[in-house]
């Protein structure tokens, strides 16, 4: 069926740059949109010639954003990971605009085995990174209720019988695993090749921390597995990652897998084609029970 569900709003870069100037007095020259991404980002230039990235996240309060995603990304950056420094954060109505350091490199188009090892090393560094930092909130998986503009259950219920069955499984998993994710790990949440930068086979940047929070770092491995499914992955990389996921205790893996199943199937229903919905549903079903 054709989706009548609303899409997530995208960045209107000219308007946002003007509002940033009004709120902060900082004039940014817009160079153009960055490639990729679902909400959007743009290259901008400061008065002194420095280039940065302007981002916009709707439905977010600045205080909440600073306590969660910004705190997590800064902790990762201070731990030595290649994470962009946030240079400016401004509340614009019900959204937050940020200006971030522009890191070298381009998004990874094909994740090979060497890059996978670097990515896995990064994931391990996120483990227990937030120990002692009690102010960062735990991440919600939204398995029994809708997320804020994503992870919506209604589209799965309405799309077809197959996606409705998938939602039944997701909500059942949620009933067994209530509440936010537990743990003191930093979790990126959008840990896929499009948010990983590299130059000549070396990982140079991890970008788009806008949804980051506290929880279990293995959620990012599940996100990475779904991210590989979106392109034409190296079969050896898929096999290696699947083997790693197989080693995660089922009681831990199930809610993580349910979250990404909900997230990607809902997003496909609202933004992509029916064939894409089938594509993501098929992956989700490989680990349902």
TORKOL-266033 format. One line per 2 residues: number of its first residue (from 1); their letters; for each residue x, y, z of N, C-alpha, C. Coordinates in steps of 0.02 Angstrom, whole numbers. Layout:
<pts>
NUM> A> X/Y/Z/X/Y/Z/X/Y/Z  ...;
</pts>
This chain:
<pts>
1> XX> 42/-59/0/0/0/0/44/62/0  17/118/-22/53/181/-22/46/214/46;
3> XX> 102/237/74/101/266/141/71/335/140  27/348/190/1/416/200/32/447/262;
5> XX> 81/414/291/114/438/351/162/494/333  169/542/378/210/601/364/284/583/363;
7> XX> 321/620/322/393/614/318/425/660/369  487/645/387/525/688/432/548/750/393;
9> XX> 541/809/424/561/872/392/635/873/379  655/905/323/725/910/305/750/981/314;
11> XX> 815/987/317/848/1051/329/835/1100/273  809/1160/290/806/1217/245/865/1261/263;
13> XX> 921/1251/229/985/1278/252/986/1354/253  956/1386/204/956/1459/204/918/1488/263;
15> XX> 859/1459/277/819/1483/333/855/1471/399  883/1411/407/917/1395/470/978/1439/481;
17> XX> 1017/1452/428/1075/1496/435/1054/1566/456  999/1590/427/973/1656/446/951/1657/519;
19> XX> 918/1604/542/895/1602/611/953/1596/659  1005/1559/640/1065/1556/682/1095/1625/690;
21> XX> 1098/1663/635/1124/1732/639/1082/1775/684  1016/1768/679/971/1808/721/980/1792/796;
23> XX> 988/1728/811/991/1706/881/1059/1716/912  1112/1707/873/1180/1706/901/1224/1763/878;
25> XX> 1204/1797/825/1246/1849/796/1302/1822/752  1304/1756/742/1356/1725/701/1332/1720/629;
27> XX> 1368/1752/584/1351/1749/513/1391/1693/480  1355/1647/450/1387/1590/416/1371/1593/342;
29> XX> 1421/1585/301/1411/1582/229/1396/1511/209  1339/1500/178/1319/1433/157/1353/1415/91;
31> XX> 1387/1357/91/1420/1334/30/1379/1283/-9  1339/1245/27/1298/1194/-7/1284/1136/39;
33> XX> 1237/1094/19/1216/1037/59/1269/982/57  1276/947/113/1317/887/115/1279/830/81;
35> XX> 1314/784/51/1281/727/21/1262/676/74  1209/638/60/1187/586/106/1147/615/163;
37> XX> 1128/570/209/1089/592/268/1015/594/252  974/589/305/902/588/296/869/654/315;
39> XX> 900/693/358/873/758/377/912/814/345  977/805/338/1016/853/301/1068/889/342;
41> XX> 1122/909/309/1175/949/338/1204/990/281  1238/1044/299/1265/1089/247/1335/1112/266;
43> XX> 1376/1123/216/1441/1153/226/1433/1229/233  1465/1257/284/1462/1329/295/1533/1355/308;
45> XX> 1541/1421/302/1606/1451/313/1599/1510/362  1645/1513/411/1646/1567/459/1679/1629/428;
47> XX> 1674/1684/464/1705/1746/440/1780/1740/430  1812/1697/471/1885/1690/466/1906/1639/413;
49> XX> 1857/1612/376/1872/1566/322/1867/1493/340  1861/1477/404/1855/1407/424/1791/1376/396;
51> XX> 1796/1313/375/1737/1277/351/1712/1231/407  1646/1227/413/1614/1185/463/1552/1153/432;
53> XX> 1515/1117/473/1454/1084/451/1396/1109/494  1344/1134/461/1283/1156/495/1233/1099/495;
55> XX> 1207/1082/554/1158/1029/561/1097/1055/597  1041/1020/589/977/1042/617/939/981/639;
57> XX> 915/981/702/878/924/728/811/948/754  756/931/720/689/953/742/666/916/804;
59> XX> 619/947/840/588/914/898/636/902/955  682/949/966/734/940/1016/744/1004/1057;
61> XX> 753/997/1122/770/1054/1164/845/1058/1175  872/1118/1179/944/1126/1184/971/1095/1248;
63> XX> 937/1104/1304/961/1076/1367/964/1000/1363  912/970/1336/910/897/1327/966/875/1280;
65> XX> 977/913/1226/1028/895/1177/1098/899/1207  1109/950/1249/1175/958/1280/1188/902/1331;
67> XX> 1136/881/1367/1144/829/1418/1153/760/1388  1127/750/1327/1131/685/1295/1182/683/1239;
69> XX> 1161/693/1176/1206/685/1120/1271/725/1123  1267/789/1143/1328/829/1145/1376/804/1199;
71> XX> 1349/784/1256/1392/757/1309/1425/692/1288  1389/650/1253/1417/587/1230/1471/598/1178;
73> XX> 1457/640/1129/1507/652/1077/1570/685/1105  1562/729/1154/1620/761/1184/1660/711/1224;
75> XX> 1627/665/1259/1663/613/1296/1703/569/1248  1672/553/1191/1708/512/1141/1767/550/1112;
77> XX> 1758/614/1099/1812/655/1071/1870/660/1121  1854/672/1184/1906/678/1235/1942/611/1247;
79> XX> 1908/556/1230/1939/490/1236/1985/474/1177  1990/521/1130/2036/512/1074/2005/487/1010;
81> XX> 1940/479/1009/1907/456/948/1899/515/900  1899/502/834/1894/555/785/1822/581/778;
83> XX> 1803/622/825/1735/649/831/1738/725/822  1693/754/782/1695/826/772/1678/866/835;
85> XX> 1714/920/845/1699/965/900/1637/1006/882  1592/1014/930/1534/1057/920/1554/1129/935;
87> XX> 1549/1172/885/1573/1241/891/1518/1290/910  1456/1271/898/1399/1315/914/1336/1272/918;
89> XX> 1294/1286/967/1229/1252/972/1177/1305/991  1122/1308/953/1073/1361/961/1003/1331/958;
91> XX> 959/1353/1004/889/1333/1001/853/1376/950  820/1344/901/781/1379/850/709/1352/853;
93> XX> 667/1385/893/599/1360/900/600/1292/934  571/1243/900/569/1175/928/626/1132/902;
95> XX> 676/1162/872/733/1125/844/798/1152/873  851/1114/864/918/1135/883/962/1135/821;
97> XX> 998/1190/811/1047/1194/757/1116/1190/788  1161/1153/757/1230/1149/781/1277/1163/723;
99> XX> 1335/1190/741/1389/1199/693/1447/1157/719  1470/1111/677/1520/1062/698/1583/1067/656;
101> XX> 1637/1047/686/1702/1043/652/1697/999/590  1727/1020/536/1730/980/475/1791/935/477;
103> XX> 1781/870/480/1835/822/484/1856/801/414  1918/778/406/1940/754/340/1908/687/323;
105> XX> 1906/672/258/1881/608/236/1814/611/204  1794/556/175/1730/548/141/1694/488/171;
107> XX> 1627/488/169/1590/430/195/1613/365/161  1616/312/199/1638/248/173/1585/220/125;
109> XX> 1605/208/64/1558/181/15/1554/105/19  1611/72/31/1612/0/40/1655/-15/101;
111> XX> 1626/-45/150/1662/-62/212/1700/-127/200  1767/-123/194/1806/-184/185/1828/-212/252;
113> XX> 1864/-268/250/1882/-302/312/1929/-260/355  1976/-224/324/2022/-183/362/1985/-126/398;
115> XX> 1940/-93/362/1900/-40/393/1854/-67/447  1827/-127/436/1784/-157/487/1822/-166/552;
117> XX> 1884/-187/548/1923/-196/610/1932/-129/646  1943/-76/608/1949/-10/639/1883/12/671;
119> XX> 1828/-3/637/1762/15/663/1746/-25/726  1764/-88/727/1753/-129/786/1795/-104/845;
121> XX> 1855/-80/831/1897/-52/884/1866/10/913  1836/52/871/1800/111/895/1742/90/940;
123> XX> 1705/41/917/1648/17/957/1670/-7/1025  1725/-41/1029/1751/-65/1093/1771/-7/1138;
125> XX> 1796/47/1108/1815/106/1148/1754/141/1179  1696/131/1149/1635/161/1177/1609/124/1238;
127> XX> 1635/64/1248/1614/23/1305/1635/56/1371  1586/65/1415/1597/93/1482/1623/165/1481;
129> XX> 1617/199/1425/1644/266/1419/1609/316/1464  1546/302/1482/1507/348/1522/1504/328/1596;
131> XX> 1546/282/1616/1549/263/1686/1565/324/1729  1525/336/1780/1536/394/1823/1501/457/1800;
133> XX> 1473/455/1740/1437/513/1713/1362/497/1716  1331/515/1771/1261/496/1782/1211/542/1749;
135> XX> 1235/596/1718/1188/646/1690/1164/628/1620  1200/584/1585/1178/565/1518/1122/515/1524;
137> XX> 1063/529/1495/1006/483/1502/1014/420/1461  981/367/1484/980/305/1447/937/311/1385;
139> XX> 955/274/1334/919/276/1270/855/234/1274  802/261/1246/741/223/1238/743/184/1172;
141> XX> 716/123/1173/713/83/1113/645/89/1077  595/117/1111/529/130/1082/494/66/1058;
143> XX> 503/12/1093/475/-51/1071/400/-57/1084  375/-19/1132/303/-22/1148/268/44/1139;
145> XX> 304/95/1119/273/161/1107/314/197/1053  283/248/1024/315/284/968/373/327/991;
147> XX> 423/331/948/478/378/959/460/447/933  504/495/944/491/565/925/506/578/851;
149> XX> 460/555/808/469/565/736/500/506/700  521/456/737/547/395/708/527/337/754;
151> XX> 539/276/731/517/217/770/442/221/785  402/235/733/330/237/740/301/167/726;
153> XX> 255/146/769/225/80/761/167/80/711  131/136/706/72/138/663/86/119/591;
155> XX> 140/144/560/153/124/491/161/49/482  193/15/530/199/-58/524/132/-92/532;
157> XX> 90/-66/578/25/-96/588/-19/-90/526  -12/-34/491/-57/-20/435/-31/-43/367;
159> XX> 34/-53/359/62/-63/292/39/-129/261  52/-185/293/26/-249/269/31/-300/326;
161> XX> 8/-361/313/7/-411/366/77/-429/389  123/-430/342/192/-449/359/223/-400/409;
163> XX> 216/-335/394/245/-285/439/206/-281/505  140/-296/503/101/-298/565/125/-355/610;
165> XX> 141/-413/580/168/-468/619/235/-449/650  275/-414/610/340/-392/636/330/-346/696;
167> XX> 280/-301/692/268/-257/748/243/-295/809  204/-348/798/182/-391/854/244/-418/891;
169> XX> 293/-442/852/353/-469/883/392/-414/920  397/-356/890/434/-300/921/403/-281/988;
171> XX> 337/-274/989/304/-254/1051/308/-309/1104  307/-372/1083/315/-427/1131/385/-425/1162;
173> XX> 435/-412/1121/503/-405/1147/506/-346/1196  472/-292/1178/471/-234/1221/439/-247/1289;
175> XX> 387/-289/1288/354/-306/1352/401/-345/1397  445/-385/1367/494/-423/1406/554/-381/1427;
177> XX> 564/-324/1394/623/-282/1407/601/-209/1414  565/-193/1467/539/-125/1475/594/-76/1495;
179> XX> 580/-12/1483/624/40/1507/682/55/1459  720/107/1476/778/126/1434/832/72/1435;
181> XX> 878/77/1387/935/33/1386/976/40/1450  1002/-15/1473/1045/-14/1532/1118/-15/1510;
183> XX> 1161/12/1552/1232/10/1539/1264/79/1542  1329/79/1543/1368/141/1546/1408/152/1483;
185> XX> 1388/120/1429/1423/128/1365/1397/191/1330  1440/222/1290/1418/273/1244/1391/238/1182;
187> XX> 1334/260/1158/1302/230/1099/1290/285/1048  1317/274/988/1311/324/935/1241/326/907;
189> XX> 1210/269/896/1142/258/871/1138/257/794  1176/299/759/1175/299/685/1241/274/657;
191> XX> 1265/219/685/1332/193/671/1332/151/607  1331/185/550/1331/150/485/1383/182/440;
193> XX> 1401/150/384/1456/176/343/1449/248/320  1387/271/310/1378/340/288/1399/391/339;
195> XX> 1404/371/403/1426/416/456/1498/402/479  1533/362/440/1603/346/454/1646/373/397;
197> XX> 1694/416/412/1736/447/362/1803/411/359  1832/409/299/1897/376/291/1936/410/236;
199> XX> 2002/404/241/2049/427/189/2100/371/179  2105/347/117/2154/295/99/2152/236/147;
201> XX> 2092/213/163/2085/154/205/2093/165/279  2099/228/300/2106/243/372/2045/282/395;
203> XX> 2015/258/449/1957/292/478/1978/360/506  1944/413/482/1963/481/502/1908/519/538;
205> XX> 1848/492/539/1794/529/572/1733/486/585  1699/502/640/1635/472/657/1588/531/668;
207> XX> 1539/539/624/1498/599/624/1425/582/641  1384/633/648/1312/627/660/1296/591/725;
209> XX> 1313/624/780/1300/598/848/1235/625/876  1190/648/833/1131/685/856/1083/643/898;
211> XX> 1086/577/893/1042/535/934/1077/498/989  1141/513/1001/1182/473/1046/1157/476/1118;
213> XX> 1174/424/1156/1155/422/1225/1189/365/1262  1162/348/1320/1190/296/1363/1155/229/1350;
215> XX> 1193/174/1355/1162/109/1347/1213/54/1336  1199/13/1286/1241/-44/1269/1273/-32/1201;
217> XX> 1340/-31/1199/1376/-15/1137/1361/-65/1081  1335/-123/1099/1320/-173/1048/1261/-153/1004;
219> XX> 1220/-105/1027/1168/-79/983/1199/-51/919  1257/-19/925/1289/8/865/1310/-46/816;
221> XX> 1326/-105/841/1343/-160/796/1282/-184/758  1225/-185/792/1162/-202/758/1145/-149/706;
223> XX> 1154/-85/724/1143/-31/676/1188/-38/616  1251/-56/628/1298/-65/573/1276/-122/527;
225> XX> 1249/-176/557/1225/-232/516/1168/-210/471  1122/-171/498/1067/-145/457/1094/-96/405;
227> XX> 1144/-57/424/1173/-10/376/1205/-45/317  1237/-101/329/1267/-139/274/1213/-165/226;
229> XX> 1156/-181/253/1101/-208/212/1075/-157/162  1089/-93/175/1065/-41/131/1105/-33/67;
231> XX> 1163/-65/62/1204/-57/2/1222/-125/-27  1283/-129/-55/1309/-191/-83/1371/-210/-43;
233> XX> 1361/-241/14/1417/-253/60/1463/-309/38  1523/-307/64/1571/-361/56/1545/-421/95;
235> XX> 1534/-479/62/1507/-537/96/1549/-558/157  1615/-550/152/1657/-569/208/1645/-524/269;
237> XX> 1631/-461/256/1616/-414/310/1550/-431/343  1500/-447/301/1435/-467/328/1441/-529/371;
239> XX> 1479/-579/346/1487/-641/383/1522/-629/449  1573/-587/449/1610/-571/511/1565/-537/561;
241> XX> 1526/-489/538/1482/-452/584/1426/-497/609  1398/-539/566/1346/-586/588/1373/-634/641;
243> XX> 1436/-655/633/1466/-700/682/1473/-665/750  1490/-601/748/1496/-562/811/1427/-556/844;
245> XX> 1376/-542/804/1308/-537/832/1285/-604/860  1305/-659/829/1286/-725/853/1313/-738/923;
247> XX> 1367/-705/941/1398/-716/1006/1365/-675/1062  1322/-627/1043/1288/-587/1094/1232/-630/1125;
249> XX> 1227/-633/1190/1173/-673/1221/1105/-652/1193  1063/-701/1177/998/-686/1145/956/-636/1185;
251> XX> 958/-640/1251/917/-595/1291/940/-522/1284  1003/-512/1265/1028/-444/1254/1016/-423/1181;
253> XX> 1027/-470/1135/1021/-453/1064/950/-439/1042  901/-475/1070/832/-470/1046/806/-398/1048;
255> XX> 810/-362/1104/784/-294/1104/823/-247/1058  888/-258/1050/927/-216/1005/905/-228/933;
257> XX> 895/-291/916/873/-308/848/801/-283/836  759/-289/886/690/-265/880/689/-190/867;
259> XX> 732/-153/902/735/-80/892/752/-63/820  805/-93/793/824/-76/725/774/-102/674;
261> XX> 741/-157/688/688/-182/644/632/-131/639  611/-105/697/559/-53/698/583/10/663;
263> XX> 641/31/679/667/94/653/672/94/577  702/42/549/714/41/477/650/25/438;
265> XX> 608/-18/465/546/-35/428/499/25/428  492/58/485/450/118/488/477/171/440;
267> XX> 542/182/441/571/234/397/560/218/324  567/154/306/557/134/236/485/144/215;
269> XX> 438/128/259/367/137/242/352/210/228  380/255/267/364/326/261/406/364/210;
271> XX> 463/336/190/508/375/148/530/339/84  523/273/81/551/236/24/495/200/-14;
273> XX> 514/152/-55/467/116/-98/443/52/-64  387/23/-88/365/-42/-61/419/-96/-65;
275> XX> 459/-95/-118/514/-143/-124/565/-134/-69  578/-72/-51/624/-58/4/596/-84/71;
277> XX> 531/-76/79/499/-102/140/510/-177/146  500/-213/91/511/-285/90/584/-302/105;
279> XX> 629/-262/79/701/-271/89/719/-268/163  694/-218/198/711/-210/268/672/-260/311;
281> XX> 611/-275/292/572/-325/330/606/-393/327  632/-410/269/666/-475/261/726/-481/307;
283> XX> 765/-427/313/822/-429/359/797/-435/431  746/-396/449/720/-398/517/699/-469/536;
285> XX> 668/-504/489/641/-571/503/695/-624/512  757/-609/493/809/-660/500/825/-674/573;
287> XX> 805/-630/618/820/-642/689/757/-635/733  698/-640/704/637/-643/745/625/-715/766;
289> X> 582/-724/816/567/-792/839/494/-798/858;
</pts>
